[in-house]
Amino acid sequence: MNAINKTIVRIAGKEYKIKSTESDEYIQRVALYLDKKMAKIMESSNKLSTSMAAVLSALNVADDYFKLREKTVAMEEELKVRKEKTVSLENDKNKLQSERDALTEELNRLKLEFVKCETELKEVRNNINKNYRK
């Protein structure tokens, strides 16, 4: 079981005690991210209360999350398609290698047959020449 860490963070000028199983460094990074979001929103309008800025920041963070989630899902789908394509290409490669091996074997067989025919042809020519000279 993970230990509970207690971290003090500052968001929008106010300190908060956070209990989490995450590391202090991680909690500080998250708090800094949120603090910057809130500061940016509060800069855009001096009339916003801290709670309203917090709600708008939460909406912005949720928007960021959903956009990243959609992008992640799209990338996972693209990865799935690419993996399927890779498997298909591997299968095609293996099939082509098998065909190449079969053709190489056939070529070697035909070369041997050609040499055999060439040898037989030479023998026939030699026999014809011997018979013709007689």
Buried (B, 14 or more C-beta within 10 A) or exposed (E): EEEEBEBEBEBBEEEEEBEBEBEBEEBBEBBEBBBEBBBEBBEEEEEBEEEEBBEBBEEBBEEEEEEEEEEEEEEEEEEEEEEEEEEEEEEEEEEEEEEEEEEEEEEEEEEEEEEEEEEEEEEEEEEEEEEEEE
